[in-house]
Structures are given as structure tokens and as C-alpha cells.
Amino acid sequence: MSVTSIVIPTYNELILLRECLQAIETYTDSPYEIVVVDNGSTDGTVEYCLKKPVTLVSLPHNRGFPEACNLGLKAASGSELLLLNNDVVVSKGWLTNMLSCLHSGELVGIVGPRTNYASGKQQMELSYGSLDEFHRQTETLNSPDPQKWAEVNRLVGLCFLFKRELMERIGLLDERFSPGHYEDDDYCYRARLAGYRLLIAGDTVVHHHGSASFRKQGQDRMDRLVETNFHKFVDKWGIDPKEFI
């Protein structure tokens, strides 16, 4: 039986992680395993995870998002791999719908959902005052519908589903982008160079709190990081990533 490995990097956001894991447990009806990579949290995250049915990779200090993802991918056993931000709340039928999209064609390499908070084409206008209301809306929004799938040039890494064969072909995330930003743009570009297609599974909507860990560093520091990694992408590929948003 095919299993999806859900890799969740986390750092000092136990409340969000608990909410994330509870939603996975409640709304996932396809076989899965969870790999939590803890980046040196000091808020009880490790103790919590040790009581849960997850594989825990515990790091002594924060090594950044790309490296944490890579360590999680190395620990994963699934034929499908999913990188999930710890501040994402999944919803009814989410994984089944995304897997249907991923396996809709041999050359489909990466699939992402739509959400309330993302850059690019995955962003959609949603109005809800609570997560309970969000879940009521997704009862309808997540009705399986291939007509809502759309090919794009780029997907945001907040909920990033891909085939193991893709990773075996193009490798892991590029850790030069640590602690984070543009590693997902880079992975999408590499996938496309290898001939794979990227699809938005428009029949899957998830809630995203949005950049929870990075926001704690302050807006100025976050802006500098985004600018630095933008230039790293341009230096690596010789193109502006905004050209394919």
C-alpha cells in the first residue's frame, strides 16, 4: 500500500504544531506517516512529540527550514513525500484529493493546494471567522473536481506534495537558502527543468496562519532574508524568479 510521508519542520510553535497534527489525524483518510523535525525547540515540542505516533528527528539547535526538511525527507519511507508547514491546518479529503492530482499524469511532479495565505496563484479569497467555520466551508470546497486543477510554473512550499522519484532525480532542497525563502522556488524550477509539471489541486483548500516562525524575527530581518535569498536564486540561475510567478 502506498504511504505518504508528511514531513513537518517545527521550531518553538507547539500550539500551532498541536493544531496541525490534530487536523491531520481528523481529516486524513489516505495512508500516511508523520515525520516531525524539531529545530531545537525549548517549549515542550519534543516531549509532546514523544507521546504521539510520529517519527521525531530532534536537532540540538535551529538549522533552518531547508536543512530540517532534508533531514525529514531522509527519514521518510513513503512513496509520496509532503513538506508541510507547522502553521497549516488541513481539511476534509485534502490528501486524497492532492494524491489524485499528483497521479493524474506521469509527468506531474509537484502538487499544492489553494489557501487563504500564500503568494502567487494558490491564494484565494476566503472569508471565515474561525477554524470551525473554515472546516464547514471546506466540506463543499474540497469536493473532488479535476476541473479545478491548474498547471502553474511555481508552487509555494507550505504544503508541497511530490513523488519520491522526483526527489531521486533532482535531489533534496538546496540548503544555500537556509534559514528559508526561495528554496521552494528553486525546487520548482529544478523540477520543471527535469521535465515535470506543477499543478494546483484547486479542489483542496487548507488554512495557513502564515510565516509564524519567521515573523517572530521581526519584519526588517525577514525583509533582509528575503532579499538575500532572492539574490542567491538569481546568482544560481541567472533569472528573476518573479518571471514565472
Backbone as CSV, one residue per row, in Angstrom:
resi,resn,N_x,N_y,N_z,CA_x,CA_y,CA_z,C_x,C_y,C_z
1,MET,0.845,-1.202,0.000,0.000,0.000,0.000,0.875,1.245,0.000
2,SER,0.531,2.205,-0.839,1.279,3.451,-0.931,1.047,4.315,0.311
3,VAL,2.114,4.847,0.850,2.038,5.702,2.045,2.662,7.052,1.724
4,THR,2.036,8.117,2.200,2.587,9.459,2.055,3.301,9.850,3.338
5,SER,4.538,10.256,3.205,5.294,10.755,4.355,5.089,12.259,4.468
6,ILE,4.506,12.687,5.584,4.258,14.109,5.838,5.376,14.624,6.736
7,VAL,6.230,15.479,6.180,7.406,15.993,6.893,7.093,17.398,7.386
8,ILE,7.183,17.590,8.703,6.809,18.868,9.316,7.992,19.422,10.112
9,PRO,8.710,20.407,9.567,9.727,21.096,10.370,9.037,22.016,11.376
10,THR,9.610,22.145,12.557,8.965,22.996,13.557,10.011,23.611,14.467
11,TYR,9.683,24.787,14.990,10.588,25.477,15.915,9.765,26.347,16.863
12,ASN,9.654,25.923,18.106,9.015,26.708,19.167,7.614,27.210,18.818
13,GLU,6.824,26.352,18.238,5.436,26.717,17.918,4.529,25.548,18.293
14,LEU,4.604,25.121,19.546,3.888,23.917,19.974,2.379,24.052,19.773
15,ILE,1.829,25.222,20.035,0.380,25.401,19.874,-0.013,25.157,18.419
16,LEU,0.754,25.727,17.495,0.471,25.534,16.070,0.691,24.088,15.657
17,LEU,1.771,23.480,16.132,2.058,22.096,15.774,0.957,21.165,16.262
18,ARG,0.489,21.376,17.478,-0.591,20.545,18.015,-1.843,20.665,17.144
19,GLU,-2.180,21.888,16.752,-3.328,22.138,15.891,-3.145,21.467,14.526
20,CYS,-1.918,21.532,13.992,-1.588,20.922,12.707,-1.754,19.406,12.751
21,LEU,-1.194,18.781,13.787,-1.270,17.318,13.901,-2.702,16.848,14.155
22,GLN,-3.445,17.597,14.958,-4.833,17.203,15.226,-5.668,17.231,13.944
23,ALA,-5.425,18.229,13.104,-6.165,18.312,11.841,-5.804,17.152,10.917
24,ILE,-4.523,16.790,10.877,-4.115,15.642,10.065,-4.823,14.379,10.542
25,GLU,-4.829,14.173,11.836,-5.473,12.983,12.403,-6.970,12.957,12.095
26,THR,-7.594,14.102,12.105,-9.045,14.186,11.933,-9.477,14.089,10.474
27,TYR,-8.707,14.678,9.572,-9.200,14.877,8.204,-8.447,14.094,7.135
28,THR,-7.554,13.181,7.525,-6.787,12.436,6.528,-7.304,11.012,6.431
29,ASP,-7.730,10.622,5.212,-8.254,9.267,5.026,-7.423,8.442,4.052
30,SER,-6.227,8.932,3.698,-5.268,8.138,2.923,-4.129,7.733,3.850
31,PRO,-3.481,6.584,3.596,-2.402,6.129,4.475,-1.254,7.145,4.545
32,TYR,-0.757,7.385,5.741,0.315,8.372,5.899,1.176,8.029,7.101
33,GLU,2.360,8.617,7.119,3.208,8.654,8.302,3.612,10.109,8.509
34,ILE,3.920,10.465,9.740,4.345,11.832,10.046,5.776,11.815,10.546
35,VAL,6.591,12.695,9.979,7.957,12.903,10.438,8.059,14.351,10.900
36,VAL,8.241,14.567,12.190,8.421,15.908,12.734,9.914,16.145,12.930
37,VAL,10.397,17.250,12.376,11.803,17.625,12.568,11.829,18.851,13.462
38,ASP,12.293,18.677,14.686,12.309,19.777,15.643,13.658,20.485,15.603
39,ASN,13.597,21.783,15.361,14.801,22.605,15.195,15.276,23.202,16.525
40,GLY,15.391,22.363,17.555,15.913,22.842,18.833,14.907,23.630,19.659
41,SER,13.638,23.254,19.604,12.609,23.965,20.373,12.841,23.833,21.871
42,THR,12.382,24.842,22.611,12.516,24.833,24.071,11.154,24.999,24.748
43,ASP,10.072,24.701,23.994,8.718,24.958,24.507,7.924,23.685,24.779
44,GLY,8.614,22.550,24.888,7.916,21.294,25.154,7.541,20.517,23.909
45,THR,8.000,20.967,22.751,7.665,20.286,21.490,8.156,18.843,21.487
46,VAL,9.388,18.627,21.908,9.960,17.270,21.887,9.145,16.346,22.792
47,GLU,8.843,16.811,23.991,8.088,15.987,24.941,6.708,15.646,24.373
48,TYR,6.088,16.599,23.734,4.776,16.367,23.118,4.887,15.316,22.020
49,CYS,5.879,15.468,21.149,6.020,14.556,20.011,6.340,13.131,20.446
50,LEU,7.049,12.999,21.544,7.390,11.661,22.038,6.153,10.880,22.470
51,LYS,5.060,11.587,22.719,3.812,10.928,23.116,2.890,10.669,21.920
52,LYS,3.305,11.110,20.738,2.469,10.998,19.553,3.006,9.910,18.623
53,PRO,2.146,9.364,17.738,2.603,8.346,16.782,3.317,8.980,15.578
54,VAL,4.450,9.622,15.879,5.219,10.277,14.823,6.676,9.824,14.913
55,THR,7.372,9.947,13.801,8.829,9.811,13.811,9.397,11.181,14.137
56,LEU,10.229,11.254,15.166,10.782,12.534,15.604,12.265,12.607,15.277
57,VAL,12.642,13.657,14.552,14.055,13.991,14.350,14.305,15.234,15.190
58,SER,15.106,15.098,16.250,15.307,16.185,17.198,16.713,16.766,17.033
59,LEU,16.769,18.052,16.701,18.050,18.729,16.488,18.386,19.599,17.702
60,PRO,19.673,19.723,18.035,20.046,20.481,19.232,19.868,21.983,19.081
61,HIS,19.856,22.474,17.850,19.653,23.905,17.627,19.004,24.108,16.261
62,ASN,18.580,25.336,16.017,17.836,25.650,14.790,18.775,25.663,13.581
63,ARG,18.544,24.712,12.669,19.384,24.610,11.478,18.666,25.106,10.225
64,GLY,17.508,25.759,10.421,16.807,26.351,9.293,15.843,25.402,8.620
65,PHE,14.958,25.976,7.819,13.883,25.212,7.191,14.376,24.211,6.139
66,PRO,15.217,24.614,5.179,15.628,23.644,4.150,16.364,22.434,4.722
67,GLU,17.270,22.668,5.660,18.014,21.541,6.222,17.102,20.623,7.030
68,ALA,16.165,21.217,7.782,15.212,20.405,8.538,14.357,19.562,7.598
69,CYS,13.903,20.167,6.505,13.130,19.413,5.509,13.940,18.241,4.975
70,ASN,15.189,18.494,4.649,16.026,17.441,4.073,16.249,16.292,5.046
71,LEU,16.458,16.625,6.315,16.627,15.561,7.311,15.347,14.757,7.455
72,GLY,14.208,15.429,7.380,12.925,14.730,7.430,12.709,13.848,6.222
73,LEU,13.068,14.342,5.037,12.926,13.546,3.814,13.811,12.305,3.868
74,LYS,14.985,12.440,4.443,15.884,11.286,4.568,15.324,10.233,5.529
75,ALA,14.532,10.689,6.507,13.947,9.763,7.481,12.625,9.173,7.000
76,ALA,12.096,9.700,5.904,10.771,9.300,5.417,10.840,8.003,4.627
77,SER,9.769,7.226,4.686,9.729,5.940,3.983,8.699,5.897,2.865
78,GLY,7.889,6.933,2.719,6.778,6.902,1.785,7.174,6.991,0.321
79,SER,6.277,6.519,-0.531,6.488,6.661,-1.977,6.087,8.054,-2.441
80,GLU,5.269,8.742,-1.637,4.965,10.148,-1.859,5.458,10.930,-0.641
81,LEU,5.920,12.138,-0.895,6.532,12.955,0.146,5.821,14.304,0.189
82,LEU,5.539,14.782,1.391,4.815,16.038,1.524,5.477,16.905,2.583
83,LEU,5.956,18.066,2.168,6.508,19.038,3.108,5.371,19.939,3.569
84,LEU,5.169,20.009,4.877,4.034,20.746,5.432,4.518,21.709,6.506
85,ASN,4.177,22.992,6.354,4.482,23.962,7.404,3.703,23.638,8.663
86,ASN,4.309,23.926,9.805,3.646,23.613,11.066,2.463,24.535,11.358
87,ASP,2.314,25.597,10.559,1.201,26.527,10.783,0.097,26.352,9.744
88,VAL,0.028,25.156,9.160,-1.030,24.821,8.213,-2.053,23.907,8.889
89,VAL,-3.323,24.177,8.638,-4.412,23.332,9.135,-5.083,22.702,7.920
90,VAL,-4.984,21.383,7.821,-5.562,20.676,6.674,-7.051,20.445,6.901
91,SER,-7.718,19.931,5.877,-9.177,19.856,5.912,-9.665,18.573,5.239
92,LYS,-10.958,18.402,5.218,-11.569,17.162,4.751,-11.093,16.766,3.345
93,GLY,-10.617,15.523,3.233,-10.255,14.982,1.934,-9.003,15.558,1.304
94,TRP,-8.269,16.361,2.045,-7.148,17.113,1.479,-6.120,16.219,0.795
95,LEU,-5.654,15.185,1.507,-4.566,14.375,0.960,-5.042,13.496,-0.179
96,THR,-6.211,12.921,-0.050,-6.764,12.093,-1.128,-6.901,12.901,-2.416
97,ASN,-7.401,14.127,-2.302,-7.551,14.981,-3.475,-6.202,15.337,-4.090
98,MET,-5.239,15.664,-3.244,-3.917,16.036,-3.757,-3.211,14.851,-4.406
99,LEU,-3.384,13.667,-3.831,-2.780,12.471,-4.425,-3.415,12.162,-5.780
100,SER,-4.717,12.356,-5.895,-5.381,12.144,-7.190,-4.792,13.065,-8.243
101,CYS,-4.541,14.298,-7.855,-3.945,15.275,-8.763,-2.514,14.869,-9.120
102,LEU,-1.740,14.459,-8.111,-0.339,14.076,-8.338,-0.225,12.912,-9.304
103,HIS,-1.155,11.952,-9.198,-1.081,10.749,-10.025,-1.954,10.831,-11.278
104,SER,-2.333,12.054,-11.632,-3.150,12.233,-12.830,-2.327,12.173,-14.114
105,GLY,-1.023,12.193,-13.978,-0.161,12.097,-15.152,1.249,11.720,-14.743
106,GLU,1.936,11.007,-15.633,3.276,10.529,-15.317,4.241,11.671,-15.020
107,LEU,4.066,12.788,-15.692,5.000,13.893,-15.562,4.566,14.943,-14.543
108,VAL,3.484,14.670,-13.804,3.131,15.576,-12.706,4.123,15.326,-11.570
109,GLY,4.881,16.348,-11.207,5.939,16.175,-10.217,5.600,16.704,-8.845
110,ILE,4.949,17.886,-8.789,4.640,18.528,-7.508,3.218,19.075,-7.560
111,VAL,2.524,18.958,-6.430,1.150,19.460,-6.311,1.036,20.285,-5.032
112,GLY,0.282,21.363,-5.104,-0.007,22.173,-3.929,-1.483,22.516,-3.868
113,PRO,-1.993,22.909,-2.689,-3.405,23.262,-2.527,-3.637,24.755,-2.763
114,ARG,-4.870,25.161,-2.632,-5.186,26.577,-2.524,-5.322,26.914,-1.038
115,THR,-5.213,28.197,-0.725,-5.181,28.584,0.676,-5.524,30.058,0.830
116,ASN,-5.771,30.441,2.066,-6.073,31.840,2.397,-4.848,32.725,2.410
117,TYR,-3.638,32.126,2.559,-2.428,32.928,2.759,-1.269,32.308,1.994
118,ALA,-0.955,32.895,0.852,0.181,32.444,0.053,0.455,33.490,-1.008
119,SER,1.666,33.486,-1.539,1.946,34.324,-2.694,1.584,33.549,-3.956
120,GLY,1.326,34.278,-5.028,1.065,33.611,-6.294,-0.357,33.096,-6.435
121,LYS,-0.519,32.137,-7.330,-1.843,31.701,-7.776,-2.561,30.782,-6.799
122,GLN,-1.883,30.341,-5.738,-2.557,29.489,-4.755,-3.440,30.287,-3.793
123,GLN,-3.201,31.592,-3.718,-4.007,32.446,-2.853,-5.433,32.524,-3.381
124,MET,-6.399,32.404,-2.485,-7.793,32.583,-2.882,-8.527,33.396,-1.824
125,GLU,-9.562,34.085,-2.253,-10.348,34.898,-1.331,-11.258,33.985,-0.508
126,LEU,-11.056,34.002,0.785,-11.872,33.197,1.692,-12.312,34.084,2.843
127,SER,-13.465,33.802,3.379,-13.968,34.579,4.500,-14.517,33.639,5.564
128,TYR,-13.813,33.579,6.684,-14.300,32.790,7.814,-13.720,33.375,9.095
129,GLY,-14.497,33.283,10.141,-14.092,33.887,11.402,-13.458,32.928,12.388
130,SER,-13.478,31.633,12.067,-12.918,30.628,12.973,-12.548,29.396,12.164
131,LEU,-11.755,28.526,12.762,-11.395,27.281,12.075,-12.607,26.371,11.920
132,ASP,-13.536,26.430,12.864,-14.765,25.641,12.704,-15.510,26.071,11.435
133,GLU,-15.585,27.386,11.212,-16.251,27.897,10.010,-15.466,27.503,8.759
134,PHE,-14.127,27.563,8.859,-13.280,27.123,7.743,-13.600,25.675,7.371
135,HIS,-13.682,24.803,8.354,-13.947,23.390,8.070,-15.348,23.180,7.496
136,ARG,-16.296,23.993,7.904,-17.630,23.892,7.305,-17.585,24.270,5.823
137,GLN,-16.815,25.291,5.506,-16.697,25.715,4.109,-15.994,24.667,3.251
138,THR,-14.989,24.012,3.818,-14.237,23.045,3.018,-15.006,21.751,2.783
139,GLU,-16.084,21.549,3.498,-16.966,20.415,3.183,-17.391,20.492,1.724
140,THR,-17.629,21.705,1.251,-18.014,21.923,-0.147,-16.805,22.198,-1.032
141,LEU,-15.908,23.066,-0.571,-14.758,23.473,-1.381,-13.867,22.291,-1.767
142,ASN,-13.812,21.270,-0.898,-12.924,20.132,-1.151,-13.626,18.958,-1.838
143,SER,-14.773,19.207,-2.430,-15.400,18.151,-3.225,-14.492,17.838,-4.414
144,PRO,-14.129,16.561,-4.621,-13.194,16.220,-5.699,-13.667,16.736,-7.053
145,ASP,-12.774,17.462,-7.729,-13.152,18.062,-9.009,-11.902,18.355,-9.836
146,PRO,-11.506,17.437,-10.727,-10.326,17.655,-11.568,-10.417,18.902,-12.432
147,GLN,-11.617,19.421,-12.654,-11.755,20.647,-13.431,-11.118,21.844,-12.723
148,LYS,-10.891,21.690,-11.423,-10.274,22.778,-10.648,-8.750,22.686,-10.601
149,TRP,-8.178,21.657,-11.208,-6.725,21.546,-11.235,-6.166,22.502,-12.275
150,ALA,-5.006,23.085,-11.979,-4.422,24.053,-12.908,-2.905,23.941,-12.908
151,GLU,-2.319,23.940,-14.107,-0.861,23.886,-14.209,-0.280,25.276,-13.969
152,VAL,0.810,25.308,-13.209,1.488,26.568,-12.885,2.998,26.372,-13.024
153,ASN,3.726,27.475,-12.945,5.190,27.414,-13.014,5.840,27.348,-11.642
154,ARG,5.033,27.607,-10.603,5.605,27.730,-9.264,4.559,27.358,-8.227
155,LEU,4.996,26.681,-7.180,4.148,26.373,-6.036,4.857,26.809,-4.763
156,VAL,4.086,27.268,-3.796,4.640,27.676,-2.507,4.810,26.436,-1.632
157,GLY,5.906,26.402,-0.878,6.253,25.194,-0.131,5.493,24.959,1.151
158,LEU,4.393,25.648,1.379,3.656,25.474,2.641,3.005,24.100,2.751
159,CYS,2.654,23.501,1.603,2.034,22.167,1.557,2.381,21.613,0.187
160,PHE,3.461,20.857,0.127,4.227,20.614,-1.097,4.332,19.113,-1.304
161,LEU,3.487,18.546,-2.166,3.421,17.091,-2.358,4.142,16.701,-3.635
162,PHE,5.036,15.716,-3.524,5.752,15.270,-4.716,6.078,13.782,-4.632
163,LYS,6.439,13.232,-5.782,6.757,11.814,-5.874,8.199,11.570,-5.444
164,ARG,8.438,10.430,-4.804,9.798,10.085,-4.416,10.714,10.051,-5.637
165,GLU,10.182,9.619,-6.761,11.010,9.548,-7.966,11.527,10.929,-8.361
166,LEU,10.752,11.972,-8.070,11.221,13.331,-8.347,12.428,13.656,-7.481
167,MET,12.333,13.370,-6.175,13.457,13.634,-5.278,14.685,12.833,-5.687
168,GLU,14.467,11.582,-6.091,15.605,10.753,-6.503,16.270,11.289,-7.761
169,ARG,15.482,11.999,-8.555,16.035,12.543,-9.803,16.702,13.901,-9.608
170,ILE,16.058,14.813,-8.848,16.604,16.173,-8.755,17.249,16.476,-7.402
171,GLY,17.115,15.559,-6.436,17.784,15.745,-5.154,16.922,16.418,-4.101
172,LEU,17.572,16.821,-3.017,16.917,17.448,-1.872,16.825,18.961,-2.078
173,LEU,16.274,19.659,-1.091,16.241,21.118,-1.137,17.666,21.666,-1.072
174,ASP,17.866,22.810,-1.689,19.180,23.445,-1.699,19.361,24.231,-0.403
175,GLU,20.313,23.793,0.419,20.485,24.381,1.744,21.185,25.735,1.716
176,ARG,21.604,26.190,0.543,22.165,27.547,0.475,21.097,28.594,0.825
177,PHE,19.805,28.186,0.735,18.723,29.119,1.021,18.326,29.124,2.496
178,SER,19.074,28.439,3.354,18.796,28.470,4.793,18.990,29.896,5.316
179,PRO,18.195,30.296,6.316,17.199,29.511,7.054,15.863,29.346,6.339
180,GLY,15.681,29.989,5.179,14.439,29.789,4.445,14.087,30.955,3.535
181,HIS,13.229,30.674,2.557,12.770,31.551,1.474,13.543,31.243,0.196
182,TYR,12.765,30.990,-0.835,13.214,30.688,-2.202,13.703,29.256,-2.394
183,GLU,13.778,28.460,-1.324,14.123,27.053,-1.536,13.012,26.327,-2.291
184,ASP,11.753,26.779,-2.113,10.645,26.163,-2.839,10.636,26.611,-4.304
185,ASP,10.920,27.890,-4.567,11.042,28.362,-5.947,12.138,27.585,-6.679
186,ASP,13.238,27.383,-5.988,14.360,26.654,-6.563,13.969,25.216,-6.894
187,TYR,13.237,24.571,-5.987,12.863,23.167,-6.205,11.883,23.057,-7.371
188,CYS,10.962,24.003,-7.437,10.011,24.009,-8.562,10.739,24.200,-9.887
189,TYR,11.693,25.099,-9.906,12.429,25.365,-11.145,13.217,24.131,-11.572
190,ARG,13.847,23.471,-10.603,14.609,22.250,-10.911,13.685,21.155,-11.429
191,ALA,12.494,21.045,-10.836,11.530,20.035,-11.295,11.117,20.304,-12.736
192,ARG,10.857,21.554,-13.052,10.462,21.899,-14.414,11.598,21.664,-15.407
193,LEU,12.823,21.967,-15.006,13.970,21.701,-15.881,14.103,20.213,-16.177
194,ALA,13.674,19.383,-15.223,13.741,17.926,-15.406,12.534,17.391,-16.173
195,GLY,11.638,18.280,-16.589,10.508,17.869,-17.421,9.218,17.603,-16.686
196,TYR,9.179,17.916,-15.389,7.969,17.659,-14.602,7.023,18.860,-14.641
197,ARG,5.740,18.568,-14.428,4.692,19.587,-14.370,4.320,19.871,-12.918
198,LEU,3.886,21.103,-12.679,3.428,21.510,-11.351,1.946,21.846,-11.436
199,LEU,1.163,21.323,-10.500,-0.276,21.551,-10.528,-0.791,22.075,-9.190
200,ILE,-1.730,23.009,-9.271,-2.524,23.375,-8.103,-3.743,22.459,-8.068
201,ALA,-3.918,21.765,-6.950,-5.129,20.970,-6.744,-6.187,21.919,-6.195
202,GLY,-6.922,22.549,-7.093,-7.883,23.566,-6.691,-9.075,23.034,-5.914
203,ASP,-9.185,21.703,-5.846,-10.247,21.099,-5.029,-9.743,20.752,-3.630
204,THR,-8.642,21.365,-3.253,-8.094,21.194,-1.905,-7.777,22.568,-1.340
205,VAL,-8.385,22.902,-0.231,-8.153,24.190,0.422,-7.680,23.929,1.853
206,VAL,-6.567,24.555,2.222,-6.056,24.445,3.588,-5.959,25.843,4.190
207,HIS,-5.961,25.883,5.513,-5.768,27.155,6.215,-4.286,27.317,6.534
208,HIS,-3.772,28.525,6.292,-2.371,28.821,6.583,-2.307,30.057,7.476
209,HIS,-1.747,29.889,8.690,-1.592,31.044,9.577,-0.609,32.044,8.974
210,GLY,0.479,31.538,8.378,1.360,32.395,7.602,2.631,32.858,8.274
211,SER,3.776,32.243,7.880,5.125,32.694,8.278,5.263,32.909,9.777
212,ALA,4.697,32.015,10.563,4.672,32.207,12.016,6.071,32.307,12.608
213,SER,6.962,31.390,12.230,8.302,31.388,12.812,9.112,32.581,12.345
214,PHE,9.031,32.891,11.057,9.832,33.987,10.524,9.351,35.346,11.042
215,ARG,8.050,35.497,11.259,7.527,36.780,11.735,8.082,37.147,13.098
216,LYS,8.396,36.133,13.916,8.918,36.406,15.249,10.286,37.069,15.205
217,GLN,10.977,36.952,14.077,12.300,37.563,13.947,12.208,39.062,13.686
218,GLY,11.029,39.556,13.391,10.866,40.964,13.076,10.820,41.180,11.570
219,GLN,10.037,42.174,11.159,9.820,42.408,9.734,11.096,42.816,9.014
220,ASP,11.932,43.661,9.642,13.158,44.111,8.976,14.085,42.948,8.687
221,ARG,14.253,42.090,9.669,15.139,40.938,9.477,14.574,39.994,8.415
222,MET,13.258,39.806,8.415,12.625,38.952,7.424,12.795,39.537,6.029
223,ASP,12.619,40.849,5.893,12.777,41.501,4.593,14.206,41.332,4.078
224,ARG,15.181,41.449,4.962,16.583,41.283,4.550,16.855,39.859,4.090
225,LEU,16.270,38.890,4.799,16.455,37.493,4.434,15.861,37.209,3.057
226,VAL,14.653,37.714,2.823,14.012,37.519,1.517,14.871,38.128,0.418
227,GLU,15.389,39.319,0.662,16.225,39.995,-0.336,17.514,39.212,-0.600
228,THR,18.139,38.739,0.475,19.381,37.971,0.331,19.161,36.707,-0.485
229,ASN,18.094,35.975,-0.174,17.841,34.709,-0.865,17.340,34.917,-2.289
230,PHE,16.688,36.045,-2.529,16.332,36.404,-3.900,17.599,36.504,-4.752
231,HIS,18.606,37.177,-4.221,19.858,37.335,-4.968,20.589,35.993,-5.116
232,LYS,20.464,35.126,-4.110,21.065,33.784,-4.242,20.422,33.019,-5.389
233,PHE,19.098,33.150,-5.531,18.406,32.477,-6.630,18.873,33.033,-7.974
234,VAL,18.934,34.359,-8.062,19.358,34.988,-9.316,20.789,34.602,-9.650
235,ASP,21.657,34.580,-8.640,23.050,34.196,-8.877,23.152,32.753,-9.356
236,LYS,22.303,31.877,-8.831,22.359,30.457,-9.186,21.842,30.215,-10.600
237,TRP,20.731,30.863,-10.961,20.046,30.527,-12.211,20.140,31.599,-13.291
238,GLY,20.507,32.809,-12.891,20.603,33.871,-13.889,19.265,34.408,-14.353
239,ILE,18.220,34.154,-13.584,16.890,34.663,-13.928,16.222,35.207,-12.670
240,ASP,15.241,36.068,-12.878,14.437,36.607,-11.789,13.277,35.640,-11.537
241,PRO,13.165,35.078,-10.326,12.065,34.114,-10.067,10.691,34.714,-10.263
242,LYS,10.583,36.037,-10.168,9.273,36.666,-10.363,8.780,36.483,-11.799
243,GLU,9.679,36.145,-12.707,9.281,35.967,-14.110,8.325,34.790,-14.284
244,PHE,8.379,33.809,-13.374,7.498,32.675,-13.544,6.467,32.531,-12.440
245,ILE,6.226,33.610,-11.706,5.103,33.596,-10.755,3.813,33.656,-11.538
